[in-house]
Amino acid sequence: MLKPNISQLNRVSPRYKWELLLLLWLAFFFNQADRQIFSVVMPLIKVDLSLTDAELGLISSVLVWTYGLLVPVAGFVGDLFSKKNIIAVSLLFWSLATLGTGLCSTLVQFILLRGVATGGGEAFYAPPANALLSSHHHRTRSLALAIHQTAVYVGIVLSGFIAGYIAERYGWHKAFFCFGFLGVILAIVVFKRLKKEGGIGEPVRHSPFWPTFREIIKKPTVVFLTLGFACMVFVNVGYLTWMPSFLIEKYGLSLANAGFSSMLYHHLGAFVGVIFGGFLSDRLTKRSGVFRLLLQAVALLCGAPFIYYLGVADSAVLLYTSLFFFGVFRGVYDANIFASLFEVVRPQIRSSASGIMLMFAFLTGAFSPYLLGTLKPILGLGTSISWLWVSYFVGALFIATGAAFFFNRDKVAVNES
């Protein structure tokens, strides 16, 4: 029987769970900021290196494919070894890869450094980070994970503006140098401040890979949650990659303004949505954990029409309004990504389950940038983006199916949240 490490538990201050959230928020900020830099400076790289739209989309897709392939490995590693060390080393590795991306001058170099190295480093962050947060936050789990998720929005928005500003004035290389250097500094701080695991009743798993994998995928609720997440990621990766270029081409915005505006309105809405979704989910879950899933399904369904208007809007006001409400409903969904999953998997295998869900979602979503880049000369970028609404609609159906038919059978017997 697994028991908490009482000596470690006594040494952990009650305030530590909030310091942990702050440190992981900063790490997640750079995780997303470093990923978004390329999309912002992509027009400059295209001209400088004479790359095609399909080649630019391929670079982004390789990053997501690499992430998807390695994130289940990260999940299982996160259940076996120190989450503190995995998080710190992951942050250091992708930050060094970001620094190196500033030195790239060929397509192959971008694929190796930007795609493989950055994507590989980032893959080892989310599974142990979310599992670690969940082990320290019980009654506040959805809220803590929601606050952690806001780092995605802030990281993408600020990196869009800052990277665009630096690139326009000093060259796109300097944008990668700046964020990479700051990430290295943060990795040192994280390694020094995070405590070794073992407190707050965090279990240690000794289960082998395949039995754990089979346990996870035999739960239909996990399968439907994963399919729904893949639909959401497909939309998100395509939007993040091509929206700055869309604003530059359609409205003639500068690089900095396009990077900022394409991300600000959406992620401002997402910030509102994720906090609201976290509070509402924790309140509804006092009645039943199935409400986390139902909230996600409704959020995707409500967000679909606003995705359609992104590509067909005939004014900047309508476009930005659509971005905002697309963000609100995306945020409500985001607040429950892992909280919903943790309703139906044991605490001992949460990192592993997170890794498997992230793997499938990102391997699927990775096709989006390349597909949009390929369709751009044929249908136009606006039309291609607008049809992403179908993915949200299908995702809502997947999650609703899991909630309606399988959740009560699959939910964990004892839920400490």
C-alpha positions, -999 to +999 in steps of 0.1 A: +000+000+000+013+034-009+017+059+019+028+095+021+063+103+033+054+119+066+088+134+073+088+151+040+052+162+045+061+179+078+089+198+062+067+214+034+052+247+043+015+252+035+026+282+015+049+261-006+021+249-029+017+285-040+054+291-045+054+259-065+026+273-087+045+305-092+077+288-103+059+264-126+039+293-140+071+311-150+085+279-165+053+273-185+055+310-196+088+304-213+076+270-226+049+287-246+068+319-253+097+301-269+073+280-289+056+311-303+086+331-313+090+313-347+054+321-357+059+358-350+092+362-369+082+337-397+077+365-423+113+377-418+127+342-419+107+335-451+123+364-469+158+360-454+161+323-462+137+321-492+115+294-477+081+284-490+049+285-469+048+247-468+084+246-456+076+271-428+046+250-418+067+219-419+091+234-393+063+241-369+048+206-376+081+189-368+082+206-334+047+194-326+054+159-339+086+157-318+067+169-288+039+144-294+063+114-298+083+122-267+056+134-243+044+099-233+080+090-225+081+121-203+049+110-186+062+076-176+096+091-166+077+117-145+060+089-125+094+071-119+119+098-112+122+132-096+097+156-111+118+185-099+149+174-118+129+166-149+112+200-150+145+219-144+165+199-170+136+202-195+135+240-191+173+243-195+173+221-226+146+239-246+161+272-236+195+262-250+178+250-281+160+284-284+194+301-281+207+279-309+178+286-332+190+321-335+220+308-353+201+288-379+205+296-416+191+266-434+158+246-434+176+215-420+190+235-391+156+249-382+141+214-383+168+200-361+171+229-336+136+245-337+117+213-344+135+183-328+155+199-300+130+226-288+101+202-292+119+174-274+129+196-245+094+211-241+078+176-241+093+167-207+077+197-189+039+193-189+033+158-176+054+160-144+044+196-138+007+190-139+010+159-118+032+177-093+007+206-090-022+181-085-004+164-057+000+197-038-035+211-046-065+190-036-095+212-030-080+239-053-069+215-081-089+230-110-081+266-098-044+258-096-043+241-129-063+270-144-038+296-130-010+275-144-027+275-178-028+313-179+010+311-184+002+299-219-018+329-227+005+355-212+036+338-227+021+337-262+008+373-260+040+389-246+063+369-268+043+379-298+048+416-291+083+414-276+097+390-302+082+411-330+096+443-316+131+429-312+130+412-347+119+444-365+147+465-349+176+441-343+168+410-365+149+378-359+180+361-345+181+384-314+145+374-305+156+338-300+188+348-281+168+370-257+142+344-247+167+315-246+190+334-223+163+342-198+150+306-198+185+294-188+185+318-158+151+306-148+161+269-150+188+276-124+163+292-101+138+264-105+164+238-097+174+256-065+139+264-052+118+233-060+117+208-032+122+170-036+089+152-040+074+129-014+052+153+005+015+159+004+010+122+000+025+120-034+029+084-044+057+067-061+049+043-090+067+011-097+044-002-124+060-013-156+052+006-189+028-017-207+004-027-178+001+011-171-005+019-207-032-008-210-049+004-178-051+039-192-064+031-227-089+006-215-110+034-201-133+048-228-136+081-210-098+086-213-100+078-250-129+102-257-112+130-236-080+124-257-099+126-290-116+158-279-082+172-268-067+163-302-095+183-320-088+213-298-050+211-303-055+208-341-073+242-341-049+258-316-017+249-334-030+260-368-042+293-353-010+300-334+012+293-365-007+313-392-028+341-375+001+366-374+008+361-411-030+364-418-032+398-401-001+410-420-014+399-453-051+410-449-047+442-428-011+452-436+000+453-399+036+455-389+053+424-375+051+436-339+015+447-342+004+415-360+022+393-334+006+412-306-030+417-320-033+382-333-026+368-298-039+395-274-076+394-279-078+356-280-057+351-249-073+379-230-106+361-235-089+328-226-075+343-194-111+353-184-124+319-194-099+298-177-103+315-143-140+313-146-139+277-158-116+268-129-139+283-102-171+269-118-156+234-123-145+231-087-179+242-075-198+219-098-175+190-090-188+190-054-219+174-070-202+151-096-169+150-114-188+145-147-195+183-148-158+189-156-164+170-189-197+185-197-182+220-192-155+211-217-180+199-243-202+230-240-171+252-243-160+236-275-195+237-290-199+274-281-164+283-294-169+268-329-189+297-345-163+322-335-136+302-351-155+303-384-157+341-383-119+344-379-114+337-416-145+354-430-147+385-409-149+416-431-136+440-405-109+441-379-135+447-352-154+416-360-122+396-363-109+408-329-144+402-313-143+366-326-108+361-313-119+372-279-149+349-276-130+320-292-106+326-264-132+327-236-146+293-245-111+279-252-102+290-216-132+273-200-121+241-218-084+245-208-093+249-171-104+212-171-080+194-195-061+176-168-087+180-140-111+160-161-085+133-169-075+130-133-112+121-124-107+088-142-071+078-136-053+068-103-030+094-087-001+070-092-002+072-130-014+108-136+019+118-152+018+088-175-019+094-185-011+130-192+018+120-214-004+096-235-031+122-239-007+149-249+011+125-274-020+117-294-033+152-293-001+168-305+007+142-331-027+148-346-025+186-342+009+187-358-006+183-392-025+216-389+003+241-397+015+220-427-021+215-440-029+252-437+004+261-454-004+237-482-040+249-486-031+286-485-023+290-522-054+270-532-082+282-509-067+312-493-055+315-457-087+330-444-110+302-458-086+275-445-086+290-410-124+295-409-130+257-415-112+248-383-145+252-366-154+217-377-127+203-354-141+220-323-176+207-331-163+171-335-143+175-302-174+185-283-192+154-296-163+131-284-162+146-249-200+146-245-200+109-255-175+100-228-194+120-202-228+105-210-219+068-215-187+059-197-177+084-170-196+067-141-180+034-149-145+048-153-142+073-125-117+065-098-131+049-067-115+074-043-110+110-055-092+132-030-101+164-049 
